[in-house]
Amino acid sequence: MLKVGFGKRSISPPIGAPLAGFAARQGVCEGIHDELFARALVFESGTAAVALLSLDLLALGSDFVAATRRAITARVPIEPSAILIASTHTHAGPVTISTFFNPDELLDAGYMSLLSDAMVEAVEAAWRSRFPARLGIGTGAIDGLGVNRRSPDGQPVDREIAIWKADDAIGRTRAVLINYACHPTVLGPDNRLPPEIFLRPLLSAWKTDSAKEASRCM
């Protein structure tokens, strides 16, 4: 029997935190436009289990990811190799990685510790909330959103959107996983209010009778 669970925790940066994504940005976080989250889905069937973590961040370093995977495995019976951790690559979130484009920006050890704890707690919450599920999978196409900035005509682009949904025993949709390839540089370097780039507009357009159910989306 397949079981699915969902959990999330806030990972919004504190006011005054440096923001990642633009070398031209001047200033630090001045407030929160939307809460940023760590969202987790777990899938369990028999002795096999996997976890997917989606983070409203630019990117994460490999050492941090490896350490957080180990911390998750210490709390739930999911092997580190079965834990997928991915960032939405928002260019309006806190600094969480040191690379060639931000060599002068230092990671905030306190925030990074809270971030790791939130990721672990999101997976743990997802594990505790598991329910017998039936998966539905579909694809579609989106026009007018993504562009290819390297070519004059903006092409080619990957228009495909993939959607997984998990329904419970009475047919209620309890969790949704969405995959769409787009570089989220929606707001430029003048923005200093971290927003939720993709899910906030999506959820506002999603027809649902329950805001609680809509929030179980990643």
TASUL-V632775 format. One record per run of one state. SS is the DSSP state (2 for helix, 1 for strand, 0 for the rest). FROM is the first residue (numbers start at 0). TO is the last residue. If there is no record, write none. Layout:
# TASUL-V632775
ss->SS from->FROM to->TO
ss->SS from->FROM to->TO
This chain:
# TASUL-V632775
ss->0 from->0 to->0
ss->1 from->1 to->9
ss->0 from->10 to->17
ss->1 from->18 to->18
ss->0 from->19 to->29
ss->1 from->30 to->31
ss->0 from->32 to->35
ss->1 from->36 to->44
ss->0 from->45 to->46
ss->1 from->47 to->54
ss->0 from->55 to->60
ss->2 from->61 to->72
ss->0 from->73 to->78
ss->2 from->79 to->81
ss->1 from->82 to->86
ss->0 from->87 to->92
ss->1 from->93 to->93
ss->0 from->94 to->98
ss->2 from->99 to->101
ss->0 from->102 to->107
ss->2 from->108 to->127
ss->0 from->128 to->129
ss->1 from->130 to->131
ss->0 from->132 to->132
ss->1 from->133 to->140
ss->0 from->141 to->158
ss->1 from->159 to->166
ss->0 from->167 to->171
ss->1 from->172 to->179
ss->0 from->180 to->191
ss->1 from->192 to->193
ss->0 from->194 to->197
ss->2 from->198 to->204
ss->0 from->205 to->209
ss->2 from->210 to->213
ss->0 from->214 to->215
ss->1 from->216 to->216
ss->0 from->217 to->217
